[in-house]
Amino acid sequence: MIPQAPHAMLPVTNHDEAARQLFTTAMRHEVTVNMFAGNRQVFERRVEPAFEKAQGRKPKTRHEVRRALEQDPYIQYSSALRLLYQEILWDSVGDSIDRQLPQLVERAKKIARSRTKGSLTLDPTITIPRYLNAVDIHMMPGNYDREWTADDVFAGAIYDRGVYLRSIGNRGQYGEDYGTSFAAHVRDQYPDLKVRRVLEMGCAAGGSAVGLAQGFPKAEVHAIDVAAPMLRYAHARAESIGVPVHFAQANAERTSFPDGHFDAIFGFALLHETSSTALPKILKEVHRLLSPGGVALFREQPAYSRVSLLQAAETDWDTYYNAEPFYGRLFDMDRAQIFVDAGFRRDDVLDVPVMSVAHQRGNPRAPKSFGGFGARKQGGR
C-alpha cells in the first residue's frame, strides 16, 4: 500500500496504532480478495444446487441468492470476518484520534482563523436528515455528524484515515482520485464547457474536493455537507495541503446557491446514502443549479441489472450488514428515469466509465475506471 500523504490534520500514529491499522488492511485484503474468491465456487457447487433441489428451479432474484448463501458455513464465516474487519478498522483509527483530538481541534481552529485560500461556512440551524443520523453509516462511530466535543473534527479525522486504510490506498495519497479522475473526464469529454464554478455534494472529509480543485485549477470549487465535524476537518485539511476549496454546511436537497450557478456538479458515493424521498429532491436541485450545458456526474456502483445475481447479492451485503439501508434500493432503480424525472432529457443522461488518474499514474491499487452516471443540462454557451 502506498503510504498516505501527511498533512497538518492527519492524526499521527504511534508504533502500536500503526501496527493495528496495518493489520486491518491485511485482514481486509484476505477477506475481500482471497476469501471472496471462494464465494463463486461455494455458490455453484453447494448453494445453487441445494436451492434447485429444494425449489425445483434456479434462484430468480438477488434476495433469493442472498438468503441461500446465508445458510452456508463458508459464507457465514467470511461475512462474519467482513463485519469484524469494519469494527476493528474504526477502533484502530479512533484510538489514535482520541489520543490527540484536542490538538487536532485547536489546529483546525487556528487554520480557520488565519487568512485562507478557501473558506468555511457553518450553519448551526441546519437539521440533519433522518436517513443520515438514524444509523452509523458503514458502522463509523458517531456517523458523520456526531459532536463529541466543542468545535469537533473527530468524524473527519476518522473518515480520512479509515477510508484510506479500507480502500488500501486506491484513491490516491490524499484521497483525491475521484475528484481528479472525474475532473479529467469532464475536461476531455466536454472541451466546449467552460468550467468556472464546481460543486461537490456530500464532500465528507474533503479528499475528493481537493482532487476537484487540482483538476479545475482555474475554477471556483465549492463543497457542501450537512455535518459540521466533517467540514471543519475538510477545510483545515485542504488549507494544509494548499488547495483552495469553499466548504459550506448545507443540505443537498435544497441549497441557497442561485439558479444555474455551477458548470459541473459531482457526488462521490453520495446517492446511496440518501433515501427514496431525498434522492428526487437532490437531483432536481442538481438540475436547478447547473448552468446551460453543465454536467453532473456521480460515482456509484454498477446497477444490479448489469451484474450477475451472485455479484448483486454480494454487493447487497452492505444494505443488510453495513448500515447502508438505501444501498440496494438505489442500484435497483432505473438510472435514466430518475434523471428524467428531475428535469433532464433522456438523451442527455450519462452512464459512462471514468478512467482513474491514480491508476494511470502508476498506483497499483487503483482500479482502471469508476462507474459514473449523471446528465448534461440542455443549452449551451
Protein Blocks (a to p, Z undefined) as FASTA:
>chain_A
ZZddddfklccddfklmmmmmmmmmmmmmmmmmmmmmmmmmmmmmmmmmmmmmnopacfb
fklmmmmmmmpmklmmmmmmmmmmmmmmmmmmmmmmmmmmmmmmmmmmmmmmmccfbdcd
ddfkbccdfklmmpccehighijmlcfbghiaklmmmmmmmmmmmnnopnojnopmmmmm
mmmmmmmmmmmbccfbdcdehklnommmmmmmmmmmmbccddddfblklmmmmmmmmmmn
opacddddddfkbccbdehkbfbdcdehklmmmcfklmmmmmmmmmmmpcghiacddddd
ddfklpcfklmmmmmmmmmmnopaklmmmmmpcfklmmmmnopafklpccdddddfklmn
opakbcfbdcddddddeddZZ
